[in-house]
Amino acid sequence: MITDPIADYLTRVRNAIMTGHRVVEVPASKVKKEITKILFDQGYILSYKFDDNNTVQGTIKIALKYDKLTKDSVIKKLQRISTPGLRKYVGANEMPRVLNGLGIAIVSTSHGVMTGKKATQEHVGGEVLCYVY
């Protein structure tokens, strides 16, 4: 049993990047699907596919994005912020800036999962799930 499914998701993606895989498959959930959509919209992954056939919860297939010349991954770091043992909540005015605006903070709010920048625009706070840069 996995105690922190979001950390497992980030670790699977991180391990696939370190080994140079093109595609990574992770178990699905609503929050993981929203995080995947945000990563695609922000240009950190190439594409994704939600597969609901195999298991009860389904799977997410993520095509990772690499630089054509240097073969380095677009994602440099995935960092889990709020853990089950220590939740990290922020208000709309204290939203963190990742790498001075070059990275994104993924936040779970009452309006759904969104980037920190969008949460600031909608003036909602929430739980900081992770940083991506």
C-alpha positions, 0 to 999 in steps of 0.5 A: 500500500502506498501512503503518498500516491502523489510522491509515488507519481513524482518519483516514477516520473523522476526515475524515468527521466534519470534512466532516459525513458520516453514513456512512463506509466503510472496508476491514475487518480483524479489529482494525478490526472490534473497534475498531468494536464498542468504539466502538459499545458505548461510544456513539461511533457510531450503528451499523455493518455488516460487508460481506464481499461486495465485496472479499476483506477486506470493508468496514465501514460506520459510521454516525456519531453527531451531537448533535441540537441543535448538530450536533456529532459525539460523537467530539471526537478520535481520536488514534493512540498506538502507530505502526509506528515507535514501539510503545507498550506498557503494563502493567495497572498503568500503563493510561492515563486519557483526559481523567480517565476521560471518554474511552477508550483502546483497547488490544490485549491477549493477550485481544483488543482492549478498552478500557483500563478493561476491561484493568485489570479483567482485569489484562492489559497490551498495546499502546495503539492509540488514544485516543477522546474 
